[in-house]
Amino acid sequence: MSHFTLRQTSPVLQWAALLAASVVCIAAFELMRLPAALMLGAIAGAILVASFEGRVHIPPQSFILAQGVIGCLVAKAIGAVSPATMLAQWPIFLIGIGTVMAFAAGLGMLLARWKVLPGTTAIWGSSPGAATAMVLMAEAFGADIRLVAVMQYLRVAFVGLIASVVAREWGATGGAAPMAIDWFPAFTPGSLVATLTIAVGGAVIGVKSKIPAGALLVTLFIATALSAAHVVTITLPPWLLAACYAVVGWSIGFRFTRPMIGYAARQLPRIVASIVTLIAMCGGLAYALHIVVGTDPLTAYLATSPGGADSVAIIAASSKVDLPFVMTMQIGRAIVAILIGPALARFLVRWAAGDEPASSSVNASK
C-alpha cells in the first residue's frame, strides 16, 4: 500500500494543507489553553505537512523580517519594566535572576555532558527566558534550532499550565481564565509605520553586519533605545504578531525531518525530566523568597517561573499579585538570557568538547 505524499501536488494545494493544518493545531492548543498557541500551532502544522513530504517554501527574507518584529516586541516588554521597581529591590532581583539562570545553565550543561543533547543545543534549550529569542539566536551559534524549539516551547507550555494550576489552587480568582484578544485594535498609523521601519531597518542592518542573530538583536537594541528616549512608541497589533509567529513557526517546523522527530521522541523523557526539575527548583526559590523576604507566595512563584513571560503576565494580571515585581523579574531574566547566552554557549564548547561529533551527526540529518 503506497504512502500518500504531498510531493507531487500543486503549490496551491500544499499551501492550503499547511494553512488548514496550522489552523487546526492552533485551535486545539487554544482550547487546551496552552501559551504561545500561535507559534506552537504553526510549528505543528508545518511538521505535519513535512511528514507527508510537503515542500512549501517560506522565503528567507520573511523569516528575517519576522525576527525584526519580534525584536521590537521584546523591546516593548523591556520598556514596560519599572526602573523604580528594579532599583528599589535590586538585591532581590539580582539573586532571583542569577539563581534561576544558574539552575538552568547547570541542567543544560549536565544534558550536554551526559550526551542527551548535542553541542550547544542543551544550553540554548535550557535557557529560562525569551523562548522565541533563544530559538532564533540558537542557530547562529551552532545549535540545532529544531531541538532547541522542542525544549523551549515544551517548557513554555509546562510553565504556563503549572502556573495556571498553582494560581487557581491558591485562590487567585480568574487566574487561569483566557484573555480575549482584540485582533484589530485602534492604533496610531504613524507609530505602526515607525515600528515597522525599525523592524525592517534593524533586520537589514543586523544581516549586513554579520552579527549572529543580528536581525533580532540589532532591532532589539535600536527599538529599546528609541523607545526609552520617547522617540517612538512601539506599536504591534495582534494580527501583525500572529503573522510573524506563523512565519517563524513554519520556518522552524519545516526543518523537522522524520529522523529528527524520532531522535527528539527518544530524548523526550529526559527533556521532560529536566523541565520538571527546573520548575521544581524555581518553586523552591519562590518558597525561599516567601520565607526570607516576605513576598507573597503566588507573586514569588510567578516571578521565578522559568520562562513563559507572556502566559505568566496574563495569569498575574488577573490575579492578586504584585504585577510590577513579577514582570520586572521575568523581563530582567529574559534580558540577561539574551545577553549571556552566546558566552554560555562558547563556554560549553570548551567544557564539553566531546559533544561535537554528536552535534555533527544530528546536523547531518538536516
ABEGO torsion letter per residue (X at the ends): XBBBBAAABBAAAAAAAAAAAAAAAAAAAAAAGBBGAAAAAAAAAAAAAAAAGBABBBBAAAAAAAAAAAAAAAAAAAAABBAAAAAAAAAAAAAAAAAAAAAAAAAAAAAAAAGABBEAAAAAAABBEGAAAAAAAAAAAGBBAAAAAAAAAAAAAAAAAAAAAAAAAAGBBGAABBBBBBABBBBBAAAAAAAAAAAAAAAAAAAAAGBBGAAAAAAAAAAAAAAAAGABBBBBBAAAAAAAAAAAAAAAAAABBAAAAAAAAAAAAAAAAAAAAAAAAAAAAAAAAAAAAGBBAAAAAAAABBEGAAAAAAAAAABBBBAAAAAAAAAAAAAAAAAAAAAAAAAAAAABAAAAAAAAAAAAAX
